[in-house]
Amino acid sequence: MILKNEIVVPKADDEYLEVLKLVVKGSDFEIGKDLAKIRMEEYEIELDEYQSSVYGKARQNYMKRNFPALAERALGVANVFNLDPTNTKYDTTVLSFDLGDIACSAIYFPGNLTENNHPCVCRNLYWYEASGSDLESALIGIKGKPPRKSLSRITAIEFYPDDGYSAVQLGSHDLLNPPMDGFNEKGLFVTILTDLQGLKTPIPFGGAIDTGMSFPQLTTMILYKCATVEEAKFEILQQRVYFPFRAQNFLLEIKMAM
């Protein structure tokens, strides 16, 4: 169930963004279902389509084997959109919104360099002041999404799944897998940074011809399953990971538990 859905940093007339806090608890099916309801009612964006059903089938089989929790959340999304559970036309593993291009940097301070002896991570995030539809049209030719400015709706989502670790994830663009930063109850922290050495040809956030796991989905899986940096590295090495729009670097560390 959704325990909290509130704006914690409201958007003023002369400001760009607002911050929304969501707290979701329950089975993975229920988590996917409830987030899909919010996305349908408040964000008014359609699901991404696969270019061919074979990619949808491959994605479903991949998630069942490699991240069963997200496969269950995808079934909850399908339920809200009145789709057959075996649907292979629409990508239900992504609830994308306000898409845009990414650029960022971060710095890590170990505990022995801070006043309170706790490790600290600071990050910058650079963005275009444009709508997701404007950017997608310019980058990959996709049109038709609402003209909401990209990254103008930040979400901080607390996940309390019945199985798996509790986690807090911060980001935009995907309610099911907030992609930017997060940490779990074991104190494992993950943040992502754009790698400008990566692919120059952008690919969509969901659907299209992609299979395997996107980097936001990988972030969600790490926080769901892993308690240490070593466990996270092992899980990353087991996955087929793709990078929508830009390649990414992952910064992993252990902080104090929640």
N, C-alpha and C positions, 0 to 999 in steps of 0.2 A: 504494500500500500504506500501511497505518497503521504509521508508524515509532515512534510513542510514544503510549501511552494510560495516563496515570497521574494520580493525585490529588496535586497539589503543595501544596495547603492543605487538610488534612483537617478535617472537621467535628467539633468537640468537643461534649460533652454540653450545655454552656451557650452554644453558638454557633449561628448561623443558617445559614451557608452554607459550602460547600466549593468549591475551585477545581480544575478538571480541565484537564490539558494534553493536547492532541492534536496530533500531527504527521502530516500526510498528504501523500503524494507520488505522482505518476503522471499518467496521462491523465485528462481530465475525467470520462469514463465511470467509471473506476476510483475516482476521488475520491468521486463520488456513491454508488457501490456500497458502498464501505467505510464511509462515514459512515452510510448507511442500515442496514448490519448492526449497527453500534454502537447506533443509535437503536432498532432492533427488539429487540435482545438486552438492553440495559441500561436503556432508557427506557420500553419497553413502551407505546407510544402509537400509535394508528392514524393513517393518513393522513387529511387533511381532504378532504371531498367537495365538488365543485361542485354548485351548485343545479340546473344544467342542463349537458348535455354541450357546448352551444354555447360556454360560458365556458371549458371545458377546451380545446376546439379553438382558441379565440381565444388563450388563454395559450400554448399550444404554438407556434402560428404566430408570435406576438409574440417569444417567446424565440429562436426560430430566426433571426429577422431581426435582433434587437437585442442579444442576448446568447447567441450560439451555445454558449459554454462552459457556461452554466447549463442550456441545453437538453440538452447531452450528460450533465451530471451528473444531470439528471432521468431520463434513460434508464437510468443506473446504479441510481437509486432504484427505478424501475419493475422492473428485473431482480430486485432483492432481494425485492420484494413480489409477484413472479410475475405482473406485469401486462403486458398487451400493450403494445408500445412506442407504439402509437397510442391508448392509454387516454385517455379524456376524462372519466372519472368521478371520479378521484382526483387531487389536486394533488400531483404529485411534485417540484415546484420548491421545496417547503418541508418541512423536518423539524422541526416545532414541538414544544416541550415546555415545561412549567412556565410557562405564560403568565400575564401579569398586567398591571396598569396602570403607566404610566411617568410619572415626573416627575424632572427633572434640571437641573443647571446646570454651567457650565464657565467657566474663565478661561484666557486665553492670555498667556504671558509671552514677548516676543521675546528673542532672544539677548543683546541689549545690556543687558538687565535682570537676567540670571542670572549666578551666580558662574563657571560653566564656559563662558559665552558660547554655550550651546546653547539653542534655544527649548524651552519647557516648557508642557505643557497639564495642568491639574488639573481633575478633574470630580467632582461629587457625583451620586449616583443615589438617589432616594427611592422607596420601594416599600411596598406593603401586605404585612403578614405574613399571607398567606392563600394557599390553593392556587389553581392555575390554574383548576380546575373551579369553585371557589367564585366566583372573579371573573368567569369567563365566564358562569356561571349568572346572576349578578346583573346583568351588563352587557348580554349579548346572548342569554341564554336557552339557551346550549349546556351540556349536562350529560354526565357519564359518563367524564371523564378522571380519571386517578389523583390522589389528594389529596396531592400533593407540594407543599410550599410554593414559591411563585413566587420566582424568582431565587435559590433555595438551591443551584443547581448552575451556577456560572460556568464557562464554557469558554474557554480560550485556545488557538486553533487556528492552527497554522502550515501554510500552503498552499504547496506546491511543485509547481505544475502544469507539465506538459511544455511548454505554450504559455502565454503571459501572465506577468505579474509575480508573483514570490513575495510573500506577504503574511502578516501576523499579524493575526487578528481576535479581539476579546474581546467576550463577551456571554453571553446566555442565550436560550432560547426557540426557536432554530433552529440545528441543527448544520450545515446546508448554507450558511446565510448569517448568521453571528453578527452581531447588529445594532448593537452599542453603539459600539465604537471599533476602529480598525485603522490599520496603516500598511504600506506596501509597500517593495520593495527600492529604489525611486527616492526614498524619503523622504517620499512623499505621505501625510499623516495625515488621517483623517476621524473625526469624532465627531458624534453626534446628540443633539439636545436637544428635549424636548417643547415644542410650541407650544400653549399653552392658549387661543389665539385660534382654533384650528382647529375642525374638525367636532365637534359634541357627541354625535353618534350613533355609537357604536363599530361597527366592522366587523371580521370575523374576520381572523386572521393569514394563512390560506390557504383555498383552495377558495371556496365560496359563489358570489357573483356577480361576483367580481373578475377583472380581466384586466390586462394591462400588467405593471408591475413594482412590488413593494412596496419600502418604504424600506430594509429589510435587504438585499434583492436588489440595490438600487441601490448600496448601500455595497460589496457584494462586487464588482459590476461596475467601480466606480470604481478599486478597488485592483487589480483584474485587468488593467485596460486603460490606466490614466492615469499619467503621470509628473509632471504639473504641475497646479497649481490651475486654470489656463486650460483644459487638456484636460478636467479633471473637470467644470467648469462647462458646457463644450460638450456633453459626454455627457449631463449632467442635462437640458439643454434639449431633447435629442432624444427623451426618454422620456415615456411616459404613466405617472406615478407615483401610487400610492395609499398611504394611511397607515392601517394597522390600528390600531384603538383610539384613537390620538391623532395629530394632525398633528405634524410634526417640523421642526426647523431643522437645517441641516448646517453644521458648522464645518470648513473645509478649510485646510490649511497645508502648507508644505514644511519638513520637518526633515532631519537628516542621513540619508543612505542607510543601509540595513541592512548 
